Amino acid sequence: MENREERRRKKQELRRIGKKLNSEIPKMLFKYQVNQLQGLGPIINTYITITDSHKKLLEQSGLPIPKLVKCRFLIDTGSPKSLVKHEIAEQAKIKLISTDNPIHGVGVDTTGKAYIGRILFICESKKVRGAKHNIFVDTEIASGTLNNNQFIDGLIGRDVLNHFELKYNGKTGEVSLIYQKK
């Protein structure tokens, strides 16, 4: 059984770790072979899930909370919004807000829908061994067919990228996302 002094020390250590994590600017580095980066562009693995307000409603209703869905996203600076395949939006059970949301880009996808969801990035801390940063952006996410693309599940658009500094080095094949704290 812990005594008061041990509990006090643990609390102090947790505060110290919390300060270190809060002072760190999370940076995610992705390394590609140069020809892969040239051919497909930067594709990253990250997650899609429901927002806190959606989670709270589900909990109050006694409904199950959906699990995180891992996705392969293409970083697309030309897209104003983020987008996922229909089946990914359904699997993540993000909140549907519109069934009539045509998607314009190269052609038009008239099957588009709109959702409110969360794009979640999990990033290892460089300052605290074993600790991770959960960085997320709650945003409107479109869904579409993506022409049955087998390489990606969605696009990360400027709605999410606006929260990061993006560095793209075509010569080395390195792409980094540096979180811009508010």
Secondary structure, DSSP 8 states (H G I E B T S, - for coil): ---HHHHHHHHHHHHHHHHHHHH---EEEEE--HHHHHHH--EEEEEEE--HHHHHHHHHTT------EEEEEEE-TT-SSEEEEHHHHHHHT-EEEES---EESSSEETT-EEEEEEEEEEEE-SSSTT-EEEEEEEEEEEEE-GGG-SS-SEEE-HHHHTTEEEEEETTTTEEEEEE---
